[in-house]
Amino acid sequence: MKKANVGPSSILIVTQDGIQIDLYANIELPDDTASARQVAAAGVGLYRTEFLFMNRLDVPDEEEHLASYLHVVKGSKFGKLRRKPRRSWWVNSLI
């Protein structure tokens, strides 16, 4: 594999036969998107929302879930949203 367009937040990974591979981060908290960008992730592959249920007695409502997801989407700065990635490898962000 070769690396091209190396920048502070993106690395293009292409196989020898020309297939681009996108790397996506698994994040646990909304603010983990910054770390995902630092490790050259193309976006968020898995967003774990267990934190919404921790250290509390009640269950988070739909509005709280929505606010959490919107925080990730608006703050991620990964570009446009894609419904299904092309060929992808999922990586845990180094947080």
N, C-alpha and C positions, 0 to 999 in steps of 0.2 A: 504494500500500500504506500501511497505517497501523500504528503500533506501540501496543501496550497492555500493561498489567501490567508495566511496565518495572521491573526489579529488578536487583540486583547480578549475578545469574546466569541471568536468563531474560528474553527478549523475545518476546512473542507477535506473530507476523507473519501478517496476514490480508489477502488480496486484497480489492479493492473489492466483489467478488461473494461474499465471505464464506468463501473457502477458506483454511484454515490451512496455512501452509508451515513445516515444521520444518527447521532448519539443523543439520547434523551435522558434527563435526570429524574430520579425518584426523589421527591421532596416530602418532608414531614410537616413543615411549618410554612405559612405564607411568605415569610421573609427569606426562605431558602432559595428563592429564585435568583438572588444576587450571586450566591455561591454556585448555582448551576451555570450561570453565564460565565463565571470565572474559570470553570473547567471545560469550557467550550461546548456545552450542551446546546443542541438545536432547539430545545424546548423542554417541556415537562411531560414525562411519559406516565408517571404515576404520582398522584397527589394523595397522600395518606392524611385522613382527617380525624384520626383518633384523638388528637389533641383537643378537639372540641368537647370531648366527653370527659376529659381528665380534670381532676381536682374540683369537682362540682357535684352537687346532689341532684340537679335537674337535668333534663335532656335538652340539647340545643334545638331550637325551632328552625323552620325552613328559612326564615330571614337571616338567621345567624350563619347558616350554611352558605346561603347565597352571598352574603357579605364576604365570607372567607374566600370563596371561589373568585368573586369579582376582584378582590385584593390581589390574588395571584395573577389573574388575566391582565388587569390594568397595570400592575407593577412589574410584570415579567420582562417587557421590552424585547420579546423574542420575535415580534413581527406578527403576521397574520395567523389566524387559527386554521389548522387543517383538521379535517374530520378523521382521516386515517393516514398515518405516515407511510412513506414509501418503504423500502427495505430499511429496517432500523435495528440498532442494538441498544438495549436499555442498560444504563449504568447508574449506579448510585452516586449522587453528588458527594464530594469530599467535604463534609461539613464538620 
